[in-house]
Amino acid sequence: MTAPPTTASEGTAPIGKGPLLRLMPMLTVANAAMYMVYMGIGAVLLPVQVELVDPADKVANFGLVSGVAAIFATLFNPLAGVLSDRSGRRNPWILGGGLAALGALALLGQARSVLLVTIGWCLVQAMMNVYQAALTAVVPDRVPVERRGLASAMVGIGTPIGTAVGISTAALFVPGDLALGYLVMGAVIAGAAVLFTAVVRDHRRPRAEPEPPRGRFSAFARTLESADFRWVFIGRFLMMLGFFAVSLFQLYILQDHIELPAGLESEEAVAFIAPIDAGVTLLATVLGGVLSDRTGRRKPLVFVSSVLCAVAMLVPVVSPDWTGMLVFTVLIGLAFGSYLAVDTALVTLVLPSAGDAARDMGVLNVANAGPQILAPFLASAIVGALGYDGLYVIAALITLAGAVSVFFVRGVR
């Protein structure tokens, strides 16, 4: 018996039960590999590489490298989404992005100056967002509405798994061979791209007529004319801005702010925290996705998750020690895990056009990449002026603003 062809809007063609069963675990694998790269490199290898190049200005340089590279992520994600929509295919873009990321990571591993590190990380971000844009569109393309919560949970599960494995794996190459660490991460994303495209048969969609560049940019603007989509975009942007302002500087926070037990190095602390965060986030993601599907209510769960995230960010302010960091890790895992599952389901229900799912999801993914542009610059300025306590407090306030925005979404409960 195949799943009924229930869709959020015209243009989506859900797949049958058998292909859906194959797709679900592949969503986890493909997203886990993506977050292995993003977090293993962004939280460990890249900050260590920047510190080795110029220890005295590590915070400012890391903010510069991360911010400039995130601009490439912001540009390439919706552009790759448009190209994927126009081609009517997803797999070639997933495969091409994953394989190209391997080459870009190999180059990044050889960089020995801030300029070259910036160029290398820009290339990696560009190729990873080609991969991500096509992968993100698979759920609204192929999964019926009543299974979106489960699909979103499978996507969300990949985040803690990829984060934990990526950070733990990256830590093995510190302070040893960073170049080899970059190659390992590249092999993971390339392998995941090959596996996904081999197991999941491409969903053929009608090839759309190409648009001139001006038409593409106006289409991006039209996407944000949808009030519900616009509020979801704002909420996601603020949530990610608060989250990345803290998470991108976790290694430096552990080095310079948190009082660690004697004998525990900051790189070891990051690797120790990662599996705890992964386990809690994984549990919250599954429970959040299931609860979201059973109740059919997305907005209250997104709000509660965002508020809990803000509360968690205040823990290291009150208790800037190892115990406080462990409590923070558990709370942020619970909050972010449930948020990932439920907000992704919410997003798929407010897409302006199912026929342009990759384009619209690409625009939404600007709310993921855009904060990565602002967060490093914002965090560097805040740390310089107010210290790490100020960073946590301001990140919490930004996250609370994101929580409030979800109540302006009218078309979804």
Phi and psi in degrees as a GROMACS rama.xvg file:
@    title "Ramachandran Plot"
@    xaxis  label "Phi"
@    yaxis  label "Psi"
@TYPE xy
-92.0453  156.794  THR-2
-66.0819  142.03  ALA-3
-65.6799  145.015  PRO-4
-77.6772  56.9557  PRO-5
-85.0154  129.593  THR-6
-131.29  159.256  THR-7
-71.8901  -32.8908  ALA-8
-160.968  167.642  SER-9
-62.5627  137.258  GLU-10
115.786  -17.1229  GLY-11
-91.8489  138.505  THR-12
-125.737  88.5149  ALA-13
-60.4614  151.896  PRO-14
-94.1579  169.428  ILE-15
-75.1171  177.072  GLY-16
-63.0523  -43.6469  LYS-17
-62.6792  -55.0349  GLY-18
-59.2715  -32.936  PRO-19
-65.126  -38.9608  LEU-20
-64.8995  -34.5758  LEU-21
-73.4064  -34.5894  ARG-22
-68.2969  -41.1077  LEU-23
-55.3965  -54.6068  MET-24
-65.7914  -29.4533  PRO-25
-68.8708  -29.8077  MET-26
-61.3684  -40.3323  LEU-27
-66.6467  -46.0549  THR-28
-61.2564  -48.77  VAL-29
-65.1632  -39.8581  ALA-30
-75.2684  -32.9429  ASN-31
-63.0297  -42.9717  ALA-32
-62.7199  -39.5292  ALA-33
-62.5338  -43.8916  MET-34
-76.6415  -21.8965  TYR-35
-59.5824  -42.7218  MET-36
-69.6709  -51.5098  VAL-37
-59.6038  -45.9205  TYR-38
-91.456  -37.9598  MET-39
-60.7021  -39.2983  GLY-40
-84.5329  -50.523  ILE-41
-64.0056  -32.0613  GLY-42
-97.9315  -17.6985  ALA-43
-128.224  -68.1199  VAL-44
-63.6671  -45.2417  LEU-45
-66.6922  -49.0703  LEU-46
-62.286  -34.5465  PRO-47
-66.7598  -42.7251  VAL-48
-61.7586  -43.1053  GLN-49
-64.6672  -40.2574  VAL-50
-65.5713  -38.2498  GLU-51
-65.1752  -34.4285  LEU-52
-71.0407  -43.2715  VAL-53
-152.04  85.7606  ASP-54
-60.0981  -36.2072  PRO-55
-66.3259  -35.1067  ALA-56
-113.197  34.432  ASP-57
-62.3151  -40.7293  LYS-58
-65.7424  -48.7856  VAL-59
-64.8561  -42.9047  ALA-60
-65.863  -40.7313  ASN-61
-66.3268  -38.6786  PHE-62
-61.3153  -40.9307  GLY-63
-65.1169  -49.2295  LEU-64
-60.1252  -48.5731  VAL-65
-65.814  -41.354  SER-66
-67.8397  -46.6692  GLY-67
-64.0207  -42.6402  VAL-68
-64.5049  -35.6899  ALA-69
-66.563  -24.2512  ALA-70
-60.5927  -41.3212  ILE-71
-64.1176  -37.6679  PHE-72
-62.0881  -43.5285  ALA-73
-63.6655  -39.6985  THR-74
-73.6108  -42.1006  LEU-75
-77.7924  -27.8654  PHE-76
-64.954  -56.1424  ASN-77
-67.112  -32.8571  PRO-78
-63.6896  -45.3347  LEU-79
-64.6921  -33.7574  ALA-80
-63.2243  -43.1022  GLY-81
-60.7891  -46.9322  VAL-82
-62.0822  -39.178  LEU-83
-65.1656  -43.6303  SER-84
-61.0957  -44.4729  ASP-85
-68.7675  -30.6216  ARG-86
-78.4443  -20.4855  SER-87
75.45  11.353  GLY-88
-131.65  152.74  ARG-89
-113.672  -42.1168  ARG-90
-57.344  -42.9068  ASN-91
-59.714  -33.9495  PRO-92
-75.7115  -36.8776  TRP-93
-63.5533  -47.4299  ILE-94
-66.0671  -47.3933  LEU-95
-63.1712  -42.0509  GLY-96
-63.5784  -42.1026  GLY-97
-65.2066  -43.6335  GLY-98
-68.8942  -40.1752  LEU-99
-65.997  -33.3522  ALA-100
-62.6661  -35.433  ALA-101
-58.6919  -46.9818  LEU-102
-63.7744  -40.732  GLY-103
-65.7553  -37.5286  ALA-104
-68.8184  -35.2494  LEU-105
-61.9761  -41.0122  ALA-106
-66.8732  -41.9914  LEU-107
-60.5766  -36.5867  LEU-108
-63.6378  -19.5026  GLY-109
-96.1296  -2.13168  GLN-110
-71.3095  138.92  ALA-111
-130.719  18.0548  ARG-112
-146.071  160.524  SER-113
-61.0172  -39.2838  VAL-114
-61.6287  -48.7979  LEU-115
-68.1245  -35.5173  LEU-116
-62.8508  -41.7604  VAL-117
-62.3472  -46.9485  THR-118
-61.2246  -45.2368  ILE-119
-62.7331  -43.7995  GLY-120
-70.411  -30.5119  TRP-121
-61.861  -44.9205  CYS-122
-62.557  -42.2089  LEU-123
-62.6243  -46.7781  VAL-124
-60.7602  -40.0457  GLN-125
-61.9726  -48.8323  ALA-126
-69.6723  -37.437  MET-127
-65.4091  -30.8149  MET-128
-80.9014  -21.4872  ASN-129
-63.4404  -47.393  VAL-130
-59.7383  -48.8072  TYR-131
-67.4753  -40.293  GLN-132
-60.7658  -45.0825  ALA-133
-70.3615  -39.2644  ALA-134
-65.0789  -41.1143  LEU-135
-62.4474  -31.6391  THR-136
-76.2688  -11.8702  ALA-137
-63.8365  -40.5621  VAL-138
-64.4455  -54.1186  VAL-139
-65.935  -24.457  PRO-140
-66.5459  -43.855  ASP-141
-124.511  -12.8246  ARG-142
-103.625  127.044  VAL-143
-63.686  156.614  PRO-144
-56.2964  -41.8775  VAL-145
-71.4547  -5.55362  GLU-146
-114.441  8.08304  ARG-147
-66.1767  -36.3007  ARG-148
-62.0023  -44.366  GLY-149
-64.6043  -44.5135  LEU-150
-62.2703  -40.911  ALA-151
-64.429  -36.625  SER-152
-65.1432  -40.3846  ALA-153
-64.4272  -37.9943  MET-154
-65.0321  -46.718  VAL-155
-63.9908  -34.0162  GLY-156
-58.2048  -34.4077  ILE-157
-63.3328  -25.1269  GLY-158
-67.11  -54.8877  THR-159
-66.3078  -36.9456  PRO-160
-63.9768  -49.4862  ILE-161
-63.3689  -40.0223  GLY-162
-63.3709  -49.1168  THR-163
-64.4019  -48.0794  ALA-164
-68.2799  -39.6635  VAL-165
-63.3622  -47.7485  GLY-166
-66.0318  -44.3341  ILE-167
-63.7551  -40.8131  SER-168
-67.4939  -44.911  THR-169
-61.266  -37.0239  ALA-170
-63.1352  -23.8154  ALA-171
-66.0004  -22.6434  LEU-172
-101.24  10.2461  PHE-173
-113.531  126.96  VAL-174
-96.6864  29.0294  PRO-175
-80.2959  -112.967  GLY-176
-97.7437  91.3671  ASP-177
-64.1267  -36.2281  LEU-178
-60.3771  -40.4137  ALA-179
-66.7392  -37.0397  LEU-180
-60.0837  -42.1595  GLY-181
-63.4496  -39.0685  TYR-182
-65.3644  -39.3479  LEU-183
-62.4357  -44.6617  VAL-184
-62.6681  -39.5803  MET-185
-63.735  -39.9195  GLY-186
-64.1682  -35.558  ALA-187
-64.9818  -48.3546  VAL-188
-69.8917  -36.8443  ILE-189
-65.475  -43.2874  ALA-190
-63.2166  -39.7263  GLY-191
-65.4198  -38.3393  ALA-192
-64.6678  -42.4876  ALA-193
-63.9233  -45.4263  VAL-194
-63.1509  -45.9954  LEU-195
-60.6312  -48.1443  PHE-196
-71.0421  -21.7134  THR-197
-79.7885  -36.0711  ALA-198
-88.1372  -39.7879  VAL-199
-98.4016  112.272  VAL-200
-66.921  137.807  ARG-201
-64.9075  139.603  ASP-202
-89.9852  109.168  HIS-203
-78.7782  124.396  ARG-204
-114.09  156.191  ARG-205
-58.0659  132.961  PRO-206
-69.7074  124.564  ARG-207
-83.0018  153.244  ALA-208
-68.5411  136.675  GLU-209
-65.667  145.787  PRO-210
-108.392  149.124  GLU-211
-66.6404  158.177  PRO-212
-52.3534  -40.4883  PRO-213
-63.1458  -37.034  ARG-214
-67.1583  -34.7821  GLY-215
-65.3929  -44.1485  ARG-216
-68.5991  -35.7685  PHE-217
-68.1194  -30.5305  SER-218
-65.9369  -39.2481  ALA-219
-59.1811  -43.2449  PHE-220
-65.3192  -38.8736  ALA-221
-65.0008  -32.5738  ARG-222
-58.1377  -40.5894  THR-223
-79.9831  -3.35177  LEU-224
-72.9679  -21.295  GLU-225
-70.0594  118.824  SER-226
-60.7231  -45.7172  ALA-227
-63.03  -43.9103  ASP-228
-63.4564  -38.665  PHE-229
-63.8603  -41.9278  ARG-230
-69.7667  -36.4007  TRP-231
-64.0456  -40.1974  VAL-232
-59.5885  -47.1136  PHE-233
-63.0738  -44.6814  ILE-234
-61.0472  -44.6227  GLY-235
-63.7487  -42.5827  ARG-236
-59.695  -47.233  PHE-237
-68.5341  -40.3733  LEU-238
-60.6367  -46.3346  MET-239
-70.8783  -32.6637  MET-240
-63.6396  -46.756  LEU-241
-63.4455  -42.1146  GLY-242
-66.2316  -48.1398  PHE-243
-71.8492  -27.963  PHE-244
-58.6881  -31.6466  ALA-245
-92.6414  -48.8272  VAL-246
-67.7366  -34.4753  SER-247
-67.3559  -18.8021  LEU-248
-109.891  18.6581  PHE-249
-59.8424  -41.8764  GLN-250
-62.8911  -45.0243  LEU-251
-67.8412  -34.149  TYR-252
-62.3476  -43.6003  ILE-253
-68.1285  -30.894  LEU-254
-73.0965  -43.7082  GLN-255
-111.75  -11.5996  ASP-256
-124.204  -42.99  HIS-257
-86.0687  134.172  ILE-258
-81.5962  104.816  GLU-259
-88.9383  153.55  LEU-260
-59.5596  153.183  PRO-261
-58.3429  131.831  ALA-262
89.3744  -7.63256  GLY-263
-96.2815  115.474  LEU-264
-82.2999  157.675  GLU-265
-61.9863  -39.7821  SER-266
-63.892  -38.3586  GLU-267
-67.2862  -37.1729  GLU-268
-63.7887  -41.9179  ALA-269
-60.8469  -44.961  VAL-270
-66.5616  -32.8847  ALA-271
-70.361  -41.1918  PHE-272
-69.3907  -34.283  ILE-273
-54.6053  -50.4029  ALA-274
-67.5282  -29.1927  PRO-275
-65.4343  -48.5035  ILE-276
-58.5094  -41.9701  ASP-277
-63.9545  -45.3811  ALA-278
-62.6223  -44.8392  GLY-279
-68.3972  -43.3589  VAL-280
-63.784  -41.0707  THR-281
-59.3028  -47.9062  LEU-282
-60.9813  -45.8622  LEU-283
-66.4214  -34.6726  ALA-284
-65.0118  -46.824  THR-285
-63.807  -48.8119  VAL-286
-64.0784  -40.3936  LEU-287
-64.4149  -42.1722  GLY-288
-65.2391  -44.3411  GLY-289
-65.6431  -46.2765  VAL-290
-63.1782  -37.4317  LEU-291
-62.1863  -44.3901  SER-292
-67.2627  -41.5476  ASP-293
-70.2256  -39.1186  ARG-294
-87.5762  -24.068  THR-295
70.3829  11.5979  GLY-296
-110.708  117.234  ARG-297
-101.996  -41.7692  ARG-298
-61.1739  -47.4419  LYS-299
-61.166  -36.8719  PRO-300
-68.9749  -37.8952  LEU-301
-64.1209  -42.4596  VAL-302
-62.6512  -49.7394  PHE-303
-62.099  -41.3481  VAL-304
-62.0231  -42.367  SER-305
-67.0285  -40.8704  SER-306
-64.3336  -42.7061  VAL-307
-62.7609  -35.9933  LEU-308
-62.0661  -42.1719  CYS-309
-64.6968  -41.8631  ALA-310
-61.9402  -42.5342  VAL-311
-59.7905  -35.7837  ALA-312
-67.9854  -16.5294  MET-313
-86.5217  -14.4785  LEU-314
-61.3252  -48.1265  VAL-315
-65.1759  -18.1089  PRO-316
-72.7948  -44.5675  VAL-317
-74.2198  -36.7451  VAL-318
-134.872  82.4423  SER-319
-81.9467  55.1194  PRO-320
-134.727  -176.141  ASP-321
-63.5114  -39.5156  TRP-322
-62.6572  -45.9649  THR-323
-60.6003  -37.7635  GLY-324
-66.886  -36.122  MET-325
-68.7183  -40.7775  LEU-326
-63.4117  -43.7953  VAL-327
-57.2865  -43.405  PHE-328
-61.5128  -43.2143  THR-329
-66.393  -47.1442  VAL-330
-65.8016  -42.7496  LEU-331
-68.2409  -32.0547  ILE-332
-65.6463  -44.7661  GLY-333
-60.5318  -45.3865  LEU-334
-68.0307  -50.3085  ALA-335
-71.9485  -33.3875  PHE-336
-63.0628  -49.5022  GLY-337
-66.9025  -35.6588  SER-338
-62.0547  -45.6071  TYR-339
-58.1895  -44.501  LEU-340
-66.8609  -49.4468  ALA-341
-78.7473  -40.8634  VAL-342
-67.2578  -35.1776  ASP-343
-63.2791  -40.602  THR-344
-64.2196  -40.8739  ALA-345
-60.4495  -42.0374  LEU-346
-59.1776  -47.0432  VAL-347
-64.6353  -18.88  THR-348
-90.7669  -5.87638  LEU-349
-120.225  15.6706  VAL-350
-63.528  130.311  LEU-351
-63.7579  -33.2369  PRO-352
-146.392  111.604  SER-353
-65.4371  -26.3684  ALA-354
-69.902  -18.4655  GLY-355
-120.638  45.2474  ASP-356
-60.8161  -43.0973  ALA-357
-66.8959  -39.1885  ALA-358
-62.0912  -47.2377  ARG-359
-67.0065  -41.2038  ASP-360
-66.7762  -31.46  MET-361
-65.6809  -39.9928  GLY-362
-62.9413  -43.8979  VAL-363
-61.7941  -35.8045  LEU-364
-69.233  -13.7985  ASN-365
-61.1277  -30.4301  VAL-366
-70.7574  -17.3186  ALA-367
-86.9377  -44.4326  ASN-368
-81.1173  -36.1233  ALA-369
-56.001  -46.9176  GLY-370
-59.7295  -27.8398  PRO-371
-70.8936  -21.0297  GLN-372
-74.2386  -49.141  ILE-373
-77.3871  -37.234  LEU-374
-57.4938  -46.9277  ALA-375
-62.2885  -42.7678  PRO-376
-66.4875  -44.9721  PHE-377
-61.6757  -47.4618  LEU-378
-64.2439  -41.3052  ALA-379
-60.3991  -43.4781  SER-380
-66.5903  -41.8574  ALA-381
-66.71  -44.5117  ILE-382
-61.5158  -40.8311  VAL-383
-64.7908  -34.4854  GLY-384
-93.3295  -39.2624  ALA-385
-122.178  -6.32195  LEU-386
82.1135  -177.989  GLY-387
-71.2556  -29.3484  TYR-388
-60.7364  -43.5842  ASP-389
-62.1367  -36.0418  GLY-390
-62.318  -45.6044  LEU-391
-64.0051  -43.5254  TYR-392
-65.1598  -46.4634  VAL-393
-66.6458  -38.5829  ILE-394
-61.3871  -38.6948  ALA-395
-64.7412  -41.2857  ALA-396
-66.104  -39.1677  LEU-397
-63.1894  -42.6137  ILE-398
-63.627  -39.6297  THR-399
-61.6269  -39.5895  LEU-400
-61.3984  -38.1085  ALA-401
-64.4833  -36.0694  GLY-402
-63.171  -41.0215  ALA-403
-66.4867  -34.3508  VAL-404
-62.3675  -25.9537  SER-405
-65.5476  -23.9822  VAL-406
-72.6666  -11.8633  PHE-407
-87.5777  -4.93043  PHE-408
-77.6013  123.073  VAL-409
-102.917  -27.1229  ARG-410
-85.1347  -3.11476  GLY-411
-132.715  142.598  VAL-412
